[in-house]
Amino acid sequence: MMQVRPTTKADMAAVDALLARSYPKLLKADYPPSVLVTALPIISRAQPELLVCGTYYVVEEEGAVLGAGGWTPDRRVRGLGHVRHLVTDDRALRRGVGRRLMEHCFAVATAHGVLQMECWATRTAVPFYKAVGFRDVGLIDVPLAGGISFPSVRMMRDL
């Protein structure tokens, strides 16, 4: 049975491994090698500040981490939350891992007064986010470290 729980610093290695294993495989069909070669080393690493924020989670089954992701409140716009660094193990796709994680995020965010969620989705993830109620708002270049930008899709969902 899948369980969702908040992450801690102790989850760093497991989340790093999940991102490093899954992102290259999942994103390969939707991004050229020239984009992936610069972006993957940055986006395929766990973000320590997210792991301890209280609203970043892992989905586990029998001790194995099948997914990770979460949300954070916007610091300027009251009632707005942001989906953060979501990933599903490429070997566990279509098992409801991402949906379970998003439903948990929606419930917790709603309890914290969030009325709307924003997501900067990879091209690969757009169909998933549409399936959980997000709408496409437009293209966005997400700034990464070192002046790199990553082509994404801005999406919104009312809670």
Secondary structure, 3 states (H helix, E strand, C coil): CCEEEECCHHHHHHHHHHHHHHHHHHHCCCCCHHHHHHHHHHHCCCCHHHHCCCCEEEEEECCEEEEEEEEEECCCCCCEEEEEEEEECHHHCCCCHHHHHHHHHHHHHHHCCCCEEEEEECCCCHHHHHHCCCEEEEEEEEECHHHCEEEEEEEEEEC
